[in-house]
Amino acid sequence: MSLQSLKTNWLRVAVHIGAWIPAGVMIWDALTNQLGAEPIREIILRTGKTALVLLVLSLACTPANTLLGFKPALKVRRALGLYAFFYALAHLTMFVGVDYLFDVALLADAILEKPYALVGAAAFLVLLPLALTSTKSSMKRLGQTWNKLHRAVYLAAILVIVHFVWLVKLDVREPLIFGAIIAFLLALRIHFIRRFIAHWRGRIGNTLKPARSNATKQSFPH
């Protein structure tokens, strides 16, 4: 990759590297026996939390563009969403395959007895069609239906927070913090809130323009 290409795509590069770091750390910790007394549970927790963080970052991309004018965020939204699904898939696979050895009867009992497992499975099933239709060809084929379908990510995010709260049971501070962040990001999509922020952003920008203009004149006198 050339230096010019790196300057243009620095955010994409950062996202791809950053998304693989948690997986690399988990592999290293597994190889060096650093996963604690319950390594499987630790991996399940780590993959789930990483999926949540990436999902939150993907939800932040649209507000970053529409409200802050940070257009590069849109270029990494799909990658963040797919990485979130990748970690969610790893999270589910560890739970189903390692914890329950793909035993359907045991798994059914676990889902019925543990509400957090049921909500987590529901969140994954919501994310699954979004991941499968994340290609450009799917966007063209589905048209406006694609946008409606991918709004289901909001439901998935809410289900993930409920899953997290019910999982930890006692100390719910961390899931509630994530929940507050998601609620804020979803609120930014409400029309009148978006217009209000855009209005004040425009007023601040207009206020700063004369100051910048004067500074330019003072720095580069004619």
N, C-alpha and C positions, 0 to 999 in steps of 0.2 A: 504494500500500500504506500503510495507516494505521500509526501508531506502535505501537499495541497489537499489530497483526498482525506487525509487524517484530520485536517483543520475543518473540512466540510462535514465530515461524518463522526466527529469526536464523541458526540452523545451516543450514537449507535454503538461505537466501539466500547464506550464506558458501560453501557447497558449489558452488552454481551459478556464482557469480562466480569462485571459485578454479579450477574445472574449465576455464573458458574462458580463463584468463590464459595458460597455456602456448601455446594456439593463437594468441592475440593476439600474443604475443611472437614466435612463429615467423613470422607474417605480416609483422610489423614488420621483423624481421631480414632476411626475404627481400626486402622492398621497399627496404631500405637496404643491401643487399649485406653483411650481417653474418653470413652462414652459413659463411664460410670457403672454403677451396679446393674442398671437395667438398660443395656445398649439399644434394644429394639424400641422401647418406649421413648428413649432419648431421640432416636432417629425420626420416629413418628412425630414427636413434638417439633423437632427442628424443621422437618419438611413442611409441616402444616403452617408454622409461623412464617417461613420463607415465602410460601405461596400467598399468604395474607399480605405480607409487605409488598410483594410484586403486584398483587391485585390492586392495592391502594395506590401504588405509583402509576399503574395504568389508568386508574380513575382520575388521577391528577393531571393527566396529559391534556385533556380537553379544556379545563379551566385555565391551565397555563397558557394555552394558545388564545382562547377567546378573551380572557380578562387581562393577561399580561403581555400578549402579543409575542409569546415565545413559540414560534412556529416549529422549531426542531422537535418539540415534544410530540407532535403528531406523527413524526417519522418513527418513533420508538414505541408508540402505543401498542401496536400489534405484537411486537417482540415481547414487551412486558407481559401482555396478556397470555401469550403462549408459554412463556417461562412460568407464569403463575400456575397455568394448567399442568405443566410438566411436574412441578413440585407437588401439586394437589394429587396428581396421579401416583407419584411416588409415595405420598402420604397414605393414600387409600390402599395401594398395593402392599405396603408394609403392614398395615392393619389387617387386611383380608388374607394376604398370603403368608405372612410370617406369624402373626398373632393367632390366626384362626386356620391356617393351613388350607385355605380355600374350602373349608368344610361348610357347605351350604346350611346345614341344620344348625350348627353352632353359630354361624354368622347371623342367621335369622333370629335366633334367640337373643343374641347380643344386641341386634338392632331394636328388637322389641323391648328389651330390658333397659337399654341405655338410650335415652332420648337424644343425647348429643350425637350418637352414631347415626341415628335416623336423619337428623337435620344435616349432618355432614354429607351423608349419601345424597340427600336432596340437592345440596349445593353443588356437588360434583356433577350430578345429572343435568343441572342447569348449565354448567360450564362446558359440558361435553359437546353439545351442538355448536356452541360458539367457537370452540377450538377447531371443529371439523369444517366450519364454514369461514375460516379466517383468511382464506386465499382470495386473491384478486378475481379469479375466475368465478368464485362463489358470489362475490359482490356483484359482478356483472349479471350473473344468472338470476339472482334473487331480487335485484333492483331495490325498490323501497322496502320490500319485505326484510331485506338484510338489516336495515337500520332498526326496524321494529324488533327483530329477533335479538339483535345484540344489545338492546336495552335491558334484556333479561339479566345482564351482568349486575345491574343494581340489586335485583332480587338475590342473586348469588352472594353478593357482598353482605347483605343483611343476614342471610342464612349462615354465612361463615361466622359472623359475629355471635349469633345465637349459639352456634356450635361451640365456639370458643368459651363463651360464658358458662354454658352447661358442663363443659369439660373440666374447667378449673374449679367450679363450684364455690370455693371459699374466697380466695383472693381474686376478685374480678377486676381489679384496677387496670391491669394491662389490656384485657379485651375491651373494657369500657373506653379506654383511651383510643384504641383502634376504632371503636364504634363511633366515638365523637368525631374523629378525623373523617371517617366515611360519611357521616351525617353532614359534615361541613362541605365535603366535596359534592355530595348530591344536592345540597341546598344551593350551591353555586350554579346549578343547572336550571333552577327555577327562573322563569322569564323575568319577573320584576326585580329579583335580586341581581341577576346578570346585568340588566339595564342600569340599575342603580350604581353598581360597581363600575361599569363602563363609563357612566356619566361622570363620576368623580375622578376616574382615571384620566378622562379627557380634560377635565378642568385643571387637574394637577399638571398635565402635560402642557396645556396652554399657558399656565402660570410660569412654568420653567423655561419656556421658549424665549421670552425676552431676556431672562437672566443669562441663558446660554449665548444668545446673540450678542449681548453686551460684553460677555467674557471673550467672545471670539474677536470682537472689534478691538478690545484692549490688548489682546495677545498678538494680533496681526494688524497693526494700524496701516491704513492706506497712505 
